[in-house]
Amino acid sequence: MLKEYRSDKIGLILSGGGARAAYQVGVLRGIASILPRETANPFDIISGTSAGALNAAALACHAQRLRTGVRLLEYVWKNIHSDHVYQPQSGNLLGGASTLLLTMMSGKEPGNALSLLDNTPLNELLSRVLKLDKIQRNIDIGLLDALSITASAYSTGESVSFYQSVQGISDWEGPHRIGRRSKITLQHLMASSAIPILFPATKIGDQYYGDGAVRQLAPTSTALHLGADRILAIGVSGNSTKSPLEDPMETAPSLSQIMGHILNSAFVDTLENDLQSLRHMNEILPLVPDKVKEKSGIVTKPIELLEISPSEELNILADQHYDELPKRVSKYVKDSSSGTLLSLILFEQGFCTALWELGVKDALAKSDEIAHFFRS
């Protein structure tokens, strides 16, 4: 079914968060159940980062029918195991982390790959389930305007959005972020999802790249550059309703807690802050004189925004599924202190299915807003 023509463009933003990205699939299932059954991909621009990039690519490959793309993602996430994503580089996970950090601080060349986990299984999984050659065909027949995959360049610190799109879109540069036209490949997906320290960097051209959530200061900017007028953002935080300093700490944080804290700040804070900035811009924009808008080159009209994010704390949900964690990893990631790290690496059926169910519930709770957003 061909997508209905619209004068305005809808952008989808899928953020990063390791195993938490299963939540996005539940939200997409909820959206698919609200829209007409044979609806083609309703998103003109799909922008994915980290694990969200994998979901984004699957939707772009199956843009002819939204439910087909969602069904593929459901099959993957509901049957996933950690062995499908990674293998430890050594038997002592946190001991390896300590060695890795000391090696980096000393400036010495490491003897092994600079990562705790080997993500070769993920590469093999994606090569089996994704037919990336379909992306250009779907663009050519009008089912999609653009797919963007964001990664972080280690040499420069730039956030690089690799995009495959219709003609007429030019590369861009901004503070610590650039857009580069590319044919999306498996290397782009592996780079975007290469969580620092956990997974090895991926080489594209003459640069090495890591997880796109790192130093991604403005996650919405890519979709806006690619022409989005309306944005649907699916976050994976689950922290927006949590009170500051809600949970007291009686002991010093463990290494796994520190790692989780660092990774959580990369995956969570930037998207939430950027969405808040976009809301403030929408409030201020009507007050800005037209001459000032023209001179400054800022967006000339408010951007319609719909955000769907977890209604429950994902760290707590991960703790409830701690027993699923492979034994070789559970020796070093304790359920009592590592909720954040656990929620990122717990690629197991029970946890991912629970995330999917939460996503469906949260989407259906916003069914009226979703129907209005898509004018359905």
Secondary structure, 3 states (H helix, E strand, C coil): CCCCCCCCCEEEEECCCHHHHHHHHHHHHHHHHHCCCCCCCCCCEEEEECHHHHHHHHHHHCCCCHHHHHHHHHHHHHCCCHHHCCEECCCCHHHHHHHHHHHHHHCCCCCCCCCCEECHHHHHHHHHHCCCCHHHHHHHCCCCCEEEEEEEECCCCCEEEEEEECCCCCCEEECCEEEEECCCCHHHHHHHCCCCCCCCCEEECCEEEEECCCCCCCCCHHHHHCCCCEEEEECCCCCCCCCCCCCCCCCCCCHHHHHHHHHHHHHHHHHHHHHHHHHHHHHHHHHCCHHHHHHHCCCCCCCEEEEECCCCCHHHHHHHCHHHCCHHHHCCCCCCCCHHHHHHHCCCHHHHHHHHHHHHHHHHHCHHHHHHHCCC
